[in-house]
Amino acid sequence: MIDISVYFLGRVVGIHLLEAPVLHPMSEGLFNFVIGWTFMFAPLLFTDRKRDRYKGSLDVLWGFQMFLTNTFLIPYMAIRLNEAESDDTRNQNKLSQLGSVMTRGASVVGLTGGVVCLVSTLWALFGRMDGDFGAIAERWEFLISYLGSERLAYAFIWDIALYTIFQPWLIGENLQNVQQSKLGIVNFLRFVPVVGLIAYLVSLNLDDEM
């Protein structure tokens, strides 16, 4: 757990006071896969039609997802089920600067996050093949052992499970944000982890006020 934390600070955040350790490619791949998926969730949150029912900061909420855990999404998903206070509530809560940047650049965010997830998967399976990490079968055995022994691995799987549930839910309730010509494919792909979110982000109709 300490190793992956140092890895995060050294390789992802860019703090080089400590040398980032060399981890098993499966551990690195799993970690970066979750980071890539979390990155893509920002525009999805900022374009959620029910986001104003949440009175907290979406910037902070997404920051907690990115740097801690997406468990913070659970209360958000519950709060957004509440009835809107008034018809003009949405007009009272404009996007933050971060929200505006993430929304306007949603297609770039989607493609970037998608590449991160793809490369992370390939790295987990084939990274450092010249090292002592084995072939795919051995790496799969390591993953099973890793999930059964490391508490942080549980958190990664928990994050993936929650995203798998929340992604189609949020996209399904925000299909009106999607370009009409791409509505069918986004509605179909929203159930596919990661892929559905990429499809949503690259198909947003940015001409409409969100």
N, C-alpha and C positions, 0 to 999 in steps of 0.2 A: 504493500500500500504506500509506503514511503517512497519507493522507487518510482511508481507511477505518478506521484505528486511532484517529485523532482523532475521527472520527464515532462510533465505538463508545464512547469515553470520554465524549464530550459528550452524545450523544443517548440511549444505552442505560444506561450506568453513572451518568451524571449529574454528571460532573466537568466544571466549567465554567471551568477555568483557561485553556483554549484554546477559541476559538470553533469549533464543529463546522462543517466545510465543507459546502457544498451539492454533493452528488454526483449523478450520473445516476440517475434513478429505478430503472433496471434494477439498478444496483449496490446501491442501498439495499434494493430489494425482495428481491434474492437473499440479501443479508446477513441481513435480518430474518426471512426465511422459514426459514433454517437455525436462527436463534436460537429461533424459535417451536417448531420440531420438537424441538430439543434440550431445551427446557423440558419438553415432554411426555414425554420419555424418562425423567425422574426417577422418576415413580411406576411405570413399567414395570420399571426396575431394582430398585426397592425391594420389588416384589411378585414378583420372580423366585424361583421355588421352589428354584433351585440357587445362589442368591446366596451362601450360606454357604461354598461351596467356594472363593470368593475371599476371601483372608485380609486384604486391604487394606480401606481405608475406602471405602464406596460414596459417601459424601458428597464425598470428595476426587476420586474417579473422575468423578462427575457434574460437579464443579466444573471439572475439566480439560476435559471435553466442552464445557461452557458457555463457558469463557473461552479455550480453546486449540483443540483439535481432537478429534473423536470417534475418531481413530485409537487413542486409549487404550482404546477398547472391544474392539479386536482381542485383546489378551492376556486380557481378561476373558472373552470368548466362548470362548477356547481353554481357560482354566482351568476354566470351568464344565462342560466335558466330562469332567473327571476324576471318578473314583468318589468317592462320599461316604465320609468317614472312619468315620462311625458313624451308627447310626439316630437318635441324639438330637442330632446336630450342629446342626440347625436351632434347637433349643430353647436352645442356648448363645449364640446370636447374635441379640439382639433389635434391633429397628429403632432407629436414632438418632432424635433429636428431629426433624431434618429429614426423615428417612424417614417418620416417623409423620405429620407434617403433610402431606407430599406424598401419602401413601397415603390418608389420611382425606379429603383434598381433591382426590382424583384426578379427579372429574367436573369440578370447577372448573378444575383445571389443563388438562384435555383441551379444554374449551370455550374457555378463554382462549388456549391455544396454537393451537387451530384458527382462532380469529378473527384472531390475529396472522398466521398463514400465509395466510389468505384475503385480508386487507387488504394484505399484502406483495405478493401476486400481482397484485391490482388496481392497487396503486401502481406496480409495475414496468411495467404495461401502459398505465396511464392517468394516472399522477401527473404533475403540472406540465405539463399539456397546453398551457398558455399560455406555456410556456418554449420553449427552442430544442432540444427533445429529440425532436421528430418524432412520427409516428404509430407504430402497432404494427409496421409493416414496418421502419421505421428503427430502432426500439428492438431488434428482433430482430437486425438487422445489427450494432448496437452490442454486443449480448450475445455474438455469435459472435466479434467482434473482441476484446472484453474477455476472453473465455475463452482466446483465443489469444495474449494479450500480458501478462496480469497473473497473477503467481504466486499471489496470494491467491484469484483466481477459481478456480484449479485446486483449492485447498483446499475451497472451497464445494461444488464439484461432487463432490469426493472424499467430503465429509461426506454429501451427498445420496445418493451411491451406496452408502455403507456403511449408512446408515439404511434404505435400500430393501431391503437384504439382511437386516439384523439385526432389523428390525421384525417381519416375518412369522415369523421364526425364534423370537424370544423370545415373541411372543404365542402361537404354536402350541404351545409347550412349557409354557404357563401358562394354558391354557384352563380348567383347573379352578378358577381364580380368578373366572371369569365367572358371572354369574347364569344359571341353567339355561335360562330362557326366552329368553335372548339369545345363547345359545351358537352357534347356527347362523349368525346374521348376522355375529357377530364373527369366526368361523372363515372366513367367505366374504370379509369386508372386510379381513382382516389383510394381504392382498397389495396393497392399494391404499395407496400412500404417504400418510402423514398421516391420511387418513380412517380407515384401519384402527386406528390408534393411538387416535384420538378414540373410536371405537366401543368399544375395549377399556376405556378409562379411565372412560367413563360407564356401563359395564356391570359394573364390578367388584362382587363380592359381599363387602361389607365386614364382614359378619357372621362370615365364616370367618377364622380366624387364618392369617396369611400368613407 
